[in-house]
Amino acid sequence: MSVHVDIQEIEEWLKRGVTNYVEKDSLIEKLKSGKPLRIKFGIDPTGDKIHLGRAVPFWKLRQLQDWGHHIVLIIGDFTARIGDASDKDSERPMLTKEAVNQNLITYLDQIGKILDMDKVEIRYNSEWLESLSFDTLSEIANIFSVNEMLDRDNFSQRHQNHTRISLREFLYPLIQGYDSVMVTSDIEIGGNDQYFNLMAGRKVQKYYQQEQQDIITFELLLGMDGRKMSTSWGNGIFITDTPKDMFTKIMQIRDDLIISYYTLATDIDTASMQEYERRLKQGMNPRDIKLHLAYTVIKRYYGENEAQSAQEYFEQLFSKQEIPTTIDTITQSKLEDTKLVSVISQVFAISKSEAKRAIQEGGVKVNQEVITDPFFECDTKNEYIIQKGKKHIVKIIL
């Protein structure tokens, strides 16, 4: 079966957000050949949510899938336990098998928001790595030298700073490379921080006398504060976020990240993107452009109606200082306690100490009035509008 090839689309796909090609000529020939290719992408379930940054390669895979190529998705249920040191300046702790399995519960459902999962070959690398013999591991390890490992930027820096590097961390790129052998990948894609690991796959394939995979790496989408998007840093925008939360978060990104978000998190055409970049340079209010950006991202995941509703919610709450007409509602029967500190803790899923601090610092409104008493009782009226900060609002019906 041949693959539909649109040369112009391929060239656009190869430009947008791409940082590295290996080997470029071979890669282009493969994509233009019309032959269905085995495209490898691996993801370690080190957390239970996929953020917009991690979604970037999935959207690239979706385009390849639409062209007729075969996506091989490797769920790193084994490698997640080892820990990838690609973007770390200190040792990543090992995860337990139980923790990894817990993270996996909704992973495929989240990926299914982007890929046609009926056409995806799903592999778990524990299939071959749990039974890997010491002989085989020794053969793979012999392909690489300690010097090569220490040439890696973050390992080099840690070595110079006398920061511990465990031998386990050296094993990670080896066994990720072995994954490429087990699925005979033609092309592997990944984030820019994965370049070393992807190159390891080429070396291991060569040792096993397979044709070496070509490689494509992409820019990393930064979090709202300009650092790498991370759950632990609280700067992530997740594809499981509600449309309202996603819209509000996108409106908080730094102005200098707007074009990057258009490039990596939307599918608008290049000409439109360049027009928004031109308007920014000419002094257009970044907020107005972010409104369009947030609408576009949410439309991609949730559809036009939800995007429109999320924008109306945001504008009512933040621009017009009104209570939105559509907010989440809970009933008293679901509350353990009607004291304000308990209500805030329960409905916004934070600790009571954090809730108490927010109230005492004037960050909580009840029916649009600032309340600073943590023990204020929410039981004298039929309903309350509770606001914490600018982003969180809920209606409580008694």
Phi, psi and omega in degrees: 000132180269160181258136175295127183237123172245108187302320181296319178296319179299315181296321177294318180299322182285342181269321194285110176075006183275137180250328183216146171234143169210122340274132189296313182297316179298318181300311182297319178298318179298314183291331180270352187289336184086359179274133175297130183251153175267110184257117182266135170217129180245144178220130179267125179281071179277350174217175184259004181230146176256123180265173184301329178294315178290339181283341184306306180295333178295322177292326175295319177296323181299321177296316178297321178296318179295332177282348177108007179278160185262118182268126175251107182263115179261116174273116185278064180290340174269311183295333177298329178288327180288313178097122179272124182268011189307316186245021188251140175259009174209171186291132177276131180292151176288141175265150175280160177300322181295319180296318179297314181297325178295318179295333185284345191307315184250008186301310185292326176298319179294316179297328179294348173290343185242309184267154169278098189292341177293341182251011182257134172273111183261125179232143175252125188286355170295340179308317184248338185278329179295333181257011182296127182280159178294328177300312181295317179299320179296321178297316181294317181297330182290344180289333187246154176248159176299323179300318178298318179296318183286346174286341178297135190309305186290327176293320180299315180295317180294322179295316180294327181271005181059034176269135185305136171234115181280152176298332177303321181294328175294332183287334188303306181297332179296311185282333172293322176297323178295329175305320182296324177293316185293334180249004180045060184283142174273322181221140171237137178241158179185175176291163182302330180286352182264004187306313181300315181295320180293321176295326176299324178300321178297318182293319181291321176299317179299318179300321181271014174060034171263155172296133185288135178294146169274160190231140172227129175240152186238158175301152174269133176278122183279158179285180185302330183264004178093353173271171178302138182296127186208139176297317185293335181268354178069023182246017185267151173242116191257148181287352174267353177301148174294157177305322180295313180295319180297317180299313182297319180295317181296325178293346181263358181293154177297146183301326183285359179259356187303310183293324176300319179293320175300316184294315190260334187249001177229172177242022178294153185289160185299320181298317179295320180297318179294327178294318177294324177296320179296317181296321178299316181294332180274000174101010177298144180300119181304330180300320182294324179287324178296326177302315178292319179300310181299316178302316184293318180295314183291324175301323181297323184264327189238351180096167188293320182298315180293323178296317179295317180296319180295321179293317179298319178300312182297314184293324177294317186283320189254325184269314184265356181055038178253161172280124181301150180284339179238103176228161180295142182234136173231162180249159183300329183301340180266357181261138178281330189206142182261006172294140188304318181299322179287321179299312180299316181299316184288310189283336180252007174054051176233167180288159179294327179294320178292321179296316180298318180297318180298320181292311184294334179273004176082020183266010183234134175243143173239117185052045176070011177247131179292128178242127182250002179265112181299338185258016173304132184268125177265063183215016182253353179233168182287327180208155181226143168258115182253126178238134173239113183065205182267340190263333192250125180212139181211151175256133178247124178253125181265000000 
